[in-house]
Amino acid sequence: MENSIQWIASLFTPGDGEVILLGLLALFTLWFIRNTINYYYGEKRKFKQMQRFAKEGDVEAQRYLARKFQKGEMVKKSCKNAAFWYQKAAFSGDEEAKGFLKKFFDTHQKKC
């Protein structure tokens, strides 16, 4: 009886290799979480800066915001906001935004 208890206990007692592996896995998990959070806050900061630049009339920032709203990256997907920023960029004379705006209205007219 005592041998079977020792055998069961030995199944749940990790060896040196397993402890090292678990430690490395824990370190990797912490590193991954930290970098994910840093990336998210970096993207969030970039998005806020682009909003400020777009309101000041920067065409590239307006196009950037339109794409983010169109794809739903970092913000809730919004056809209305995407069209707004494409239109602002197009009115600023950006030919690329005019093409995007035409394509956007052709593909999203029924979805919005």
Secondary structure, DSSP 8 states (H G I E B T S, - for coil): -HHHHHHHHHHTS--HHHHHHHHHHHHHHHHHHHHHHHHHHHHHHHHHHHHHHHHTT-HHHHHHHHHHHHHTSSS---HHHHHHHHHHHHHTT-HHHHHHHHHHHHHHTTT-
